[in-house]
């Protein structure tokens, strides 16, 4: 195990996280190139840790996308497959009064690849 992170084996490659432009490209794919407003971007020593955007739909409803790094050991084999990702993007849906009414995971990131659950 490495001294910096006792849960990571020394011969294991550390995750390389996507940069802001790569995440923005995924947002554009998910939102089918609709224009969006950036709400918040925060970074740490490893890059972007939170990135949130929103779009307003024609009917006045909004969709918010939230990229976030996992805050747990995502390589823990005891986790369900749906939890073994280093970062994810979740969508939250708001009605025209601003009340959230639904949400879902729309993309997961691991080992340099994005997966889009159906």
C-alpha positions as CSV (number, residue, x, y, z in Angstrom):
1,X,0.0,0.0,0.0
2,X,1.2,3.5,-0.7
3,X,1.9,5.8,2.3
4,X,-0.2,8.6,0.8
5,X,-3.3,6.4,0.4
6,X,-3.2,3.1,2.3
7,X,-6.0,1.7,0.3
8,X,-4.1,2.0,-3.0
9,X,-1.6,-0.7,-3.9
10,X,1.8,0.5,-5.0
11,X,1.6,-1.1,-8.4
12,X,-1.9,0.3,-9.0
13,X,-2.2,3.3,-11.4
14,X,-3.8,6.4,-9.9
15,X,-6.9,7.7,-11.6
16,X,-6.4,10.6,-14.1
17,X,-9.5,12.8,-13.8
18,X,-11.0,14.7,-16.7
19,X,-10.2,18.4,-17.0
20,X,-12.9,21.2,-17.2
21,X,-13.0,21.2,-21.0
22,X,-13.5,17.4,-21.1
23,X,-16.3,17.6,-18.5
24,X,-17.9,20.5,-20.5
25,X,-17.8,18.3,-23.6
26,X,-19.7,15.6,-21.7
27,X,-22.3,18.2,-20.6
28,X,-22.8,19.2,-24.2
29,X,-23.3,15.6,-25.3
30,X,-25.8,15.0,-22.5
31,X,-27.7,18.2,-23.2
32,X,-27.5,17.7,-27.0
33,X,-25.5,20.9,-27.5
34,X,-28.1,23.2,-25.9
35,X,-26.6,26.2,-24.3
36,X,-26.1,26.0,-20.6
37,X,-25.2,28.3,-17.7
38,X,-22.3,27.5,-15.4
39,X,-23.4,27.6,-11.8
40,X,-20.2,26.5,-9.9
41,X,-16.7,25.1,-10.6
42,X,-14.4,24.1,-7.8
43,X,-11.0,22.5,-8.0
44,X,-8.5,20.8,-5.7
45,X,-4.9,19.7,-6.2
46,X,-6.1,16.9,-8.6
47,X,-8.2,19.2,-10.8
48,X,-12.0,19.8,-11.0
49,X,-13.8,18.4,-8.1
50,X,-17.3,19.9,-8.6
51,X,-18.8,21.4,-11.8
52,X,-22.5,22.4,-12.0
53,X,-24.4,23.7,-15.0
54,X,-28.1,24.3,-15.8
55,X,-30.4,24.8,-18.7
56,X,-33.9,26.2,-18.8
57,X,-36.3,24.2,-21.0
58,X,-39.0,25.8,-23.2
59,X,-41.7,24.9,-20.7
60,X,-39.9,26.8,-17.9
61,X,-38.5,23.7,-16.2
62,X,-34.8,23.4,-15.5
63,X,-32.2,20.7,-15.7
64,X,-29.1,20.9,-13.5
65,X,-26.1,18.7,-14.2
66,X,-23.6,18.1,-11.4
67,X,-20.1,16.6,-11.9
68,X,-18.5,15.4,-8.8
69,X,-15.5,13.2,-7.8
70,X,-16.2,10.2,-5.5
71,X,-15.4,10.9,-1.9
72,X,-14.9,7.2,-1.1
73,X,-12.6,4.4,-2.2
74,X,-14.3,3.7,-5.6
75,X,-12.1,0.7,-6.2
76,X,-13.5,-1.1,-3.2
77,X,-14.7,-4.4,-4.6
78,X,-17.4,-4.7,-1.9
79,X,-19.2,-1.8,-3.5
80,X,-22.0,-2.5,-6.0
81,X,-21.0,-2.0,-9.6
82,X,-22.9,1.2,-9.7
83,X,-20.6,2.6,-7.0
84,X,-17.3,1.7,-8.5
85,X,-16.7,5.0,-10.4
86,X,-14.2,7.7,-9.6
87,X,-16.6,10.5,-10.7
88,X,-20.2,10.9,-11.9
89,X,-22.6,13.3,-13.4
90,X,-26.1,13.5,-12.0
91,X,-29.1,15.3,-13.4
92,X,-31.7,17.0,-11.2
93,X,-35.0,18.1,-12.8
94,X,-36.9,21.1,-11.5
95,X,-40.4,22.2,-12.3
96,X,-41.2,25.7,-13.4
97,X,-41.6,26.8,-9.7
98,X,-38.1,25.6,-9.0
99,X,-39.0,22.5,-7.0
100,X,-36.9,19.4,-7.8
101,X,-39.1,16.5,-8.9
102,X,-36.7,13.9,-10.3
103,X,-33.0,13.0,-10.6
104,X,-30.7,10.4,-12.1
105,X,-27.2,9.4,-12.8
106,X,-26.4,10.3,-16.4
107,X,-22.7,9.5,-16.7
108,X,-19.9,7.7,-14.8
109,X,-16.2,8.0,-15.1
110,X,-13.5,5.4,-14.5
111,X,-10.0,4.8,-15.9
112,X,-10.3,7.6,-18.5
113,X,-13.7,6.5,-19.9
114,X,-17.2,7.8,-19.6
115,X,-20.1,5.4,-19.4
116,X,-23.7,6.5,-20.0
117,X,-26.2,4.4,-18.1
118,X,-29.4,3.9,-20.1
